[in-house]
Amino acid sequence: MGEGGKGELMRWPFFRDRRFSKILKAGLLSILHFSVLLSSLILFSASSVHEYHVSVTQMQYNASQQLFEISIRIFTDDLEKAISQDNGMRRFLINDKDQNNPFVERYIRRNFSLSGTQKKAEIKYLGKEQEADATWIYLEIPFKGSTENWKLQNSILMETFEDQVNMFNLKFASDTKTFLFKKGKTTQIL
């Protein structure tokens, strides 16, 4: 543009026309608004959506303490959505310093259980821990005897996601078993 800057543009007749100036400003503002909106959508969708819904549970028997030690790994955004749905769509943000343990515990107790022919095992909720995009939930279940005729129910996140799969690894004495829980198959015999 040289040294004249804006003055040089004003020499062109269409830049001196006020109608053209208004149209140009409106067009530039529309492009700017569209760019901001598009950028926001791309950032939001890239950060909070993943293509699959899966949890992984490890359940190992500690013979010396006569209990099962359980750790459940769940995508944090999925857990937040499920707990929100479970609590009238109230918004939850899960992290190590939040006050949401009672809500997480209630949700887990409703969707995860071990039961025998005579009784349901008592679950002790120990807490949760944040790891990148996942939350680890820790439980203990006092247990004596054999796992024969015991059933495990794991319907975590299945009310929230149609494609939810819960992978489950059980180690009891020298025996290791793996189970898959999904919609229509939320209970398995150990």
N, C-alpha and C positions, 0 to 999 in steps of 0.2 A: 504494500500500500504506500510505501514511501513515507515521507515525513508528514504528509498531510493527514493521514489516518482517516478519521470519520469525514473530514471535509472533502476528501477525494471521492468518497462514495456518494456524497450529496450532489456531486456534479452530474451523476447519472439521473436522468429524469424520473425513473420509477422509484428511486429511493426518496425523492422529494415528495412523492404522492403519499399523503397520510393514510389512505386506505391500504396501500401496499405495506406500509410500515406496521399497521395493526394486524394485517394478515400474517406478516412475517413473524411478529412477536407471538401471536396465538399459535402458529405452527411450531415455533421453537419451544414454547411452553408445553405443548402437547407431546412433542418428541421427548422432552426432558421428563415429564410425568410418566410416560410410557416406559422409558428407560429405567427409572427408579422402580416402578412397579414390577417390571420384568426381572430386574436384578434381585429384588426382595423375594419374589416367588422362587427363583432359582436357588438362592441361598437357603430359604426355608425348606424347600422340598429336598434338597441335597443333604441337609443336616438331620432331618428327623424321620426319614423313611428308609426302611430296609426291605429287601425283597422277600424275606422269609420270616416266619414266626416260630421260634424254637426255644425251648428251655432244656437245660441239662442238669440232671440230678445224680449225685453220687451218694450212695447209702452204704456205709461200711459198719460191720459189727465190731464193737470193742468188747472182747470177751472178759477182760479184767474188770471193766466197769459195768458189764452186763447191760449194754445199751447200743443202739444204732446212732451213729454220727452221720448227719445228713447235711449236705450243702446243695443248694439249688441256685443255678445261674440263670438269670432272666434278663433280657434286654430292658434297660431302665425305662425307656419311653413306652414300651409295651406294658410294663408293670404300672406306670403312672396312669395310663389310659384305663386299665382294668380297675384300679382302685378308685379312679374318678367315677367310672360307671357304677361302681358298687356303692358310691356315696353321693348319689344325686347330682352327678356331673361337677362336683366341687373339684377345683384344680389342685393337683398334687405335684410337687417337685421332690423327687427322691434323691437324697444325698446323705453323706455320713453325719452331718450336723443337724438334720431336720428333726422334727418332733412327730414323725409319721409311723413309728414302730407299732403303736396299737392298731393302726389301719392295716399295715402290712401283715401283722400277726393274725388279725381277724380274717383277712382275705386268704391267707395260706391255710388256716385251720378249716375254712369252708371248702377248700379245693384240693386238699392233700390229707390223706388219712391211711392208717394201717389198722385193719380189723381182723379178728379171729372169729371162730364160730360162736364164741360166748361173749366177747367184748371188743370194744374199740381201744386201741393203744393210746396212752396219754402222750401227747406231743408237748415238748418243752421248747418254746421259741427262745433262741439265744440272742438273735439280733441280725443285722444286715451290714453289708460293707460294699462301698462303691468301688468299681473298677472300670475305668474308661467308660464304655457305653453300656456296661452291664452292672447288675446288682447281685451280690451273693447273699443268700438267706441261709442262716444256720439254725438247725434244729437238732434235738436229741429225743430218742424214744427209748425209755427203759424196756428191756426185753430179756426174757429167759426162755429157754427151751428151743424147739424147732420152729422153722418157718412154715412147716407143712400146714395146709389149710388156712393160711393167712392170706388176706387180699389187700392189695395196695390200690388206692384210688388217687389218681392224679389228673385233675381237670383244670389245672392252672392255665389261665388265659383263653380257654376254649369258648367261653361265653363272649369273648371280645373279638377273636379272630377265627374265621372258618377254617383256615389252613394251619392252625396251631398244631405243632408236634412237640411232645414232651419225651425226651430221651431219658432213660433211667438205667443206671448201672448199680447193681447190688453185689456186694461182696460179703458173704457170710461163711465163716470158717475158711475152708479151702475152695468153696464154690463161688463162681462168679457168673452172674446172669445179666442180660441186657433186655430191656423192654421198651417198646414204643407205645405211647399213649396218644390217641387222637380222637376227634369227634366220633362218637359211636363206640369207642373202645377206651373208656376212661378208667376201667377197673381190670386188674390182672391178678392172677393167683401166683403167689411167690413159689 
